[in-house]
Amino acid sequence: MGAFVAEVALRWSDMDAFGHVNHARTITLLEEARAELLFTEAERQGLLGMAEGMVVARVVIDYHSPLVYASKSLQVQMSVRELKAASFILDYTAYAQEAVATAETLMVPYDLRAGRPRRMTKEERDFLAEWRLDAEKPELGRV
């Protein structure tokens, strides 16, 4: 299918004393975009389990240029990589007028009641596979 795109509004309070969006706020903006994919879009497709337990095990972010409030919004393109039985990596490219940051999060499904990681269901894996950029495409003429 390709990348999932979320539009996240910037707030005046996202700025720091240097006039650009603070690092911690950038992580929060990426979280808002991620929630749109893993919770809102997943629920729209009938998957409720992701919203009941999904945790970030690692986050890495590279900044390419300052993100300023004047941009008003951030377009975040996300795709899934390294889809495993109990984890996956979500890649991000955040755009204002240009690419301002790239990031990745290692996501782990989590059973809140048991207090431990869990394996993904087949339905969750199928949903996430839709957003892989390297997914195999069917050959011409094959359905």
Disulfide bonds with the S-S distance in Angstrom:
none
